[in-house]
Amino acid sequence: MKRVRPIHALISIFLTVFSAVMLYPVVWMILTSFKSNAEIRVNRTGFWPEVWTLEGYRSAFEYAPIGRWFLNSVFVTVVLTLIVILTGTLIGYVFARYEFRGKKLLFLLLLATMMIPGQVTMIPRYLMVQKLHLFDTLGALIIPHLVGPFSVFLSRQFISEIPTDLFDAARIDGSGPLGVYWHVVLPNIRPAIGAMGIFSAMGTWNDYLNPLIMLNSKEWMTLPLGLVIFDTGRQQDLSATMAVAAIIIVPMIVILLIFQKYLIKGITMSGMK
């Protein structure tokens, strides 16, 4: 029988306790969404519902256009994630396999934008959206974020490690640049695509600041912004507020559980390159 070292046991205990502390608020929030407001007022910190009810969800959908906000969030997240993957892999392909003047400087400048807080560029982005007449539309949440520097960096790291023989073989078979991109690049960087897709989707889905600045009409709001508006008008309806919060967080948890292997593989492999 393999002996467990004390340090490994301590690490396991620490990680278990840390995970429990991090998960408790999320689980409490989801379970609270199935409680009635009367039960919450009597025992706000209680964990398990005494009586399961969908009162909070019914109240949320009756009071606010939750379905519309959900569809807005899904649309922006799906469209922007696909675009970021496309632009990231294409630009990363160029940086990894093509030589041109100023390539290193341009790549460094692109990486430098990762160090700039989003709040710093908020005003320029707002002015750009106004000039393009996109204010108070879902396009205002998509157009300013068409290229993700992290996606470019991750793609470039993976593509640089693809054997040159594969590119040469594809060109001999008659493939042009786009053919090589489709038949050689994309199949060999699936872990990177999975990682950048998850990061982009989570960042877009949970974004609150950009919708707050770029949107004005209630019909175009996304779920994070809608939750704040909902909570402001229904401060006594904690069950409904927790229901809206659960609707926001559960889809991302499901996606993360499904694609976590791509996320872990993409991050670890990029760190080794």
C-alpha positions in Angstrom: 0.0 0.0 0.0 1.4 3.4 -1.0 2.2 5.6 1.9 0.7 9.1 1.9 3.2 11.8 2.8 2.1 14.2 5.5 2.7 17.2 3.3 0.4 15.7 0.6 -2.3 15.0 3.3 -2.1 18.6 4.5 -2.4 20.0 1.0 -5.4 17.8 0.4 -7.1 19.0 3.6 -6.3 22.6 2.8 -7.7 22.3 -0.8 -10.8 20.6 0.5 -11.5 23.3 3.1 -10.7 26.0 0.6 -13.1 24.5 -2.0 -15.9 24.2 0.6 -15.5 27.8 1.6 -15.6 28.9 -2.0 -18.6 26.7 -2.9 -20.7 27.4 0.1 -22.1 30.8 -1.0 -22.9 29.5 -4.5 -24.7 26.5 -3.2 -26.5 28.6 -0.6 -27.6 31.0 -3.3 -29.0 28.3 -5.5 -30.8 26.6 -2.6 -32.2 29.9 -1.3 -33.8 30.5 -4.7 -36.1 27.6 -4.0 -37.2 29.0 -0.6 -40.2 31.3 0.0 -39.6 34.8 1.2 -41.4 33.9 4.5 -38.9 31.1 5.2 -36.0 33.4 4.3 -37.1 36.0 6.7 -37.5 33.5 9.5 -34.1 31.8 8.9 -32.0 33.8 6.4 -28.8 31.8 7.0 -30.5 28.4 6.8 -29.0 26.1 4.2 -31.5 23.5 3.1 -35.1 24.6 2.2 -37.8 23.3 4.5 -40.3 23.6 1.7 -39.2 23.6 -1.9 -41.0 26.2 -4.1 -40.6 28.0 -7.4 -42.1 31.2 -6.0 -38.9 33.1 -6.6 -38.6 32.1 -10.2 -42.3 32.9 -10.9 -41.9 36.3 -9.3 -38.7 37.0 -11.2 -40.3 36.2 -14.6 -43.4 38.1 -13.8 -41.7 41.3 -12.7 -38.9 41.5 -15.2 -38.1 40.4 -18.8 -35.7 37.7 -17.6 -36.2 35.6 -20.8 -35.2 38.6 -23.0 -32.2 39.4 -20.8 -31.1 35.7 -20.9 -31.4 35.6 -24.7 -29.4 38.9 -25.0 -26.7 37.4 -22.8 -26.6 34.2 -24.9 -26.5 36.1 -28.2 -23.7 38.4 -27.1 -21.7 35.6 -25.5 -22.0 33.1 -28.4 -21.3 35.7 -31.1 -18.4 37.3 -29.3 -16.8 34.0 -28.3 -16.9 32.7 -31.9 -15.4 36.0 -33.2 -12.7 36.1 -30.6 -11.7 32.5 -31.4 -11.7 33.3 -35.1 -9.6 36.5 -34.9 -7.3 35.0 -32.2 -6.4 31.9 -34.2 -6.0 33.9 -37.5 -3.8 36.6 -36.0 -1.9 34.0 -33.9 -1.3 32.0 -37.1 0.1 35.1 -38.8 2.5 35.9 -35.9 3.6 32.2 -35.6 4.2 31.4 -39.3 4.8 34.6 -41.3 7.7 37.0 -41.2 7.2 40.8 -41.8 8.8 44.0 -40.7 7.9 45.1 -37.1 6.5 41.7 -36.2 8.1 41.4 -32.8 7.2 45.0 -31.9 3.6 44.6 -33.0 3.3 41.4 -30.9 4.8 43.1 -27.9 2.4 46.0 -28.3 -0.5 43.6 -28.5 0.6 41.8 -25.3 1.0 45.2 -23.6 -2.7 45.8 -24.0 -3.3 42.9 -21.6 -1.7 45.0 -18.9 -4.1 47.9 -19.4 -7.2 47.8 -17.1 -10.5 47.8 -19.1 -11.6 50.9 -17.2 -8.8 53.0 -18.7 -10.2 52.4 -22.2 -13.8 52.7 -21.3 -14.2 56.3 -22.5 -12.5 55.8 -25.9 -14.7 52.7 -26.4 -17.8 54.7 -25.4 -16.9 57.5 -27.9 -16.2 54.9 -30.6 -19.6 53.3 -30.0 -21.3 56.7 -30.2 -19.5 57.5 -33.5 -20.7 54.2 -35.0 -24.2 54.9 -33.8 -24.2 51.6 -31.8 -25.1 53.0 -28.4 -27.9 51.1 -26.7 -27.6 48.1 -29.0 -26.0 44.7 -28.5 -23.5 45.7 -31.1 -22.0 48.0 -28.6 -21.0 45.0 -26.5 -19.5 43.1 -29.4 -17.7 45.5 -31.8 -15.1 47.0 -29.3 -14.0 43.5 -28.3 -13.5 41.7 -31.6 -9.9 40.8 -30.8 -8.7 39.3 -27.6 -5.0 39.7 -26.9 -4.9 36.6 -24.7 -6.5 34.5 -27.5 -3.8 35.8 -29.9 -1.0 34.9 -27.5 -2.4 31.5 -26.7 -2.9 30.7 -30.4 0.5 31.9 -31.4 2.2 29.7 -28.6 0.4 26.6 -29.8 0.8 27.2 -33.5 4.5 27.8 -33.1 4.9 24.2 -31.8 3.2 22.6 -34.8 5.8 20.7 -36.9 6.8 22.6 -40.0 6.5 19.3 -42.0 2.7 19.5 -41.6 2.5 22.9 -43.2 4.8 21.9 -46.0 2.8 18.7 -46.7 -0.4 20.8 -46.8 1.1 23.3 -49.3 2.4 20.4 -51.5 -1.2 19.1 -51.6 -2.3 22.4 -53.0 -3.7 24.1 -49.8 -3.5 27.9 -49.7 -3.1 29.9 -46.5 -6.8 29.4 -45.5 -6.6 25.7 -46.4 -3.6 25.3 -44.2 -5.3 27.2 -41.4 -8.4 25.0 -41.7 -6.8 21.6 -42.2 -3.6 22.0 -40.1 -3.8 24.8 -37.6 -7.3 24.3 -36.2 -7.2 20.5 -35.6 -3.8 20.9 -33.8 -4.8 23.7 -31.4 -8.1 22.3 -30.0 -6.9 22.7 -26.4 -6.1 26.3 -27.0 -9.5 26.9 -28.7 -11.3 25.3 -25.7 -9.4 27.5 -23.2 -9.9 30.8 -25.0 -13.5 29.9 -25.7 -14.2 29.3 -22.0 -12.3 32.5 -20.9 -14.1 34.6 -23.5 -17.5 33.1 -22.7 -17.2 33.6 -19.0 -15.8 37.1 -19.3 -18.6 38.1 -21.7 -21.4 36.4 -19.8 -20.4 37.9 -16.4 -19.7 41.4 -17.8 -21.5 44.1 -15.9 -19.5 47.3 -16.5 -19.8 47.4 -20.3 -23.5 46.9 -20.4 -23.9 49.5 -17.7 -22.1 52.1 -19.8 -23.2 51.1 -23.3 -26.9 50.2 -22.7 -29.8 52.3 -21.7 -33.0 50.5 -22.7 -34.4 47.7 -20.5 -35.1 45.5 -23.5 -31.4 45.3 -24.5 -30.0 44.6 -21.0 -28.0 41.5 -20.2 -28.5 39.3 -17.1 -25.7 40.8 -14.9 -27.0 44.4 -15.4 -30.6 43.2 -15.2 -29.9 41.6 -11.8 -28.8 45.0 -10.4 -31.9 46.7 -11.8 -34.1 43.9 -10.5 -32.6 43.9 -7.1 -33.0 47.7 -6.8 -36.7 47.4 -7.4 -37.3 44.2 -5.4 -35.1 44.5 -2.4 -37.6 42.7 -0.2 -38.0 39.8 -2.6 -34.8 37.9 -1.8 -36.1 34.7 -3.2 -36.6 36.2 -6.7 -33.2 37.9 -6.5 -31.5 34.7 -5.7 -33.4 33.0 -8.6 -32.1 35.6 -11.1 -28.6 35.1 -9.7 -28.9 31.4 -10.1 -30.0 31.8 -13.7 -26.9 33.8 -14.3 -24.4 31.5 -12.7 -25.7 28.0 -13.4 -25.0 28.1 -17.2 -21.4 29.0 -16.7 -20.9 26.3 -14.1 -22.4 23.7 -16.5 -20.1 24.9 -19.4 -17.1 24.9 -17.1 -17.8 21.3 -16.0 -18.2 20.1 -19.6 -15.1 21.8 -21.0 -12.8 21.9 -18.0 -10.4 19.4 -19.5 -9.8 21.7 -22.5 -9.3 24.6 -20.1 -6.8 22.8 -18.0 -5.0 21.2 -21.0 -4.8 24.6 -22.8 -3.4 26.4 -19.8 -0.8 23.8 -18.8 0.4 23.2 -22.4 0.7 26.9 -23.1 2.8 27.2 -19.9 5.1 24.4 -21.1 5.8 26.0 -24.5 
